[in-house]
Amino acid sequence: MFEILATDGRARRGVLHTVHGDIQTPVFMNVGTCAAIKGGV
């Protein structure tokens, strides 16, 4: 579930509720794909 807390024009601030916990948005999430791991090693 996604809950919008505030808006300013087209920008918005919210909370993404998951079974593992809440995530404040906007957020930068690193994603470790196989290609990213190979390129960094």
N, C-alpha and C positions, 0 to 999 in steps of 0.2 A: 504494500500500500504506500502511496506517496501523498504526503500532506504539505501543502503550500503554506509557509509561515508569513511571507511578505513578498510584495512585488514593487518594482520601480521601473515603469515603462515595460519593456519586454523581458527584463531580467527578473529572476525569481529566486527566492531562498526557501528551502524546504527540508523535509526529513523523509528519508526512504526507510520504511520499517520492514525489517526482514526477521526471519526466525532466529538469526544469529546476533541480532542487535540492530540499533538504529544508526543510520549514516546521514550526517549533515551534508546538505548540498548547497552550493556547488563544491565539488571535491575532485582532486586529482588522484586517480587510481593507477598505480603501476600494475602492468600486466606482464607476467613472465611467460612468454610463449617460447616454444622450442627454438625458433629462429632468433629471438632476442638473446637467449642464453648462449647459443652457439656463437653469435657475433661478439658477445662480450668476453668470451674465453680465449 
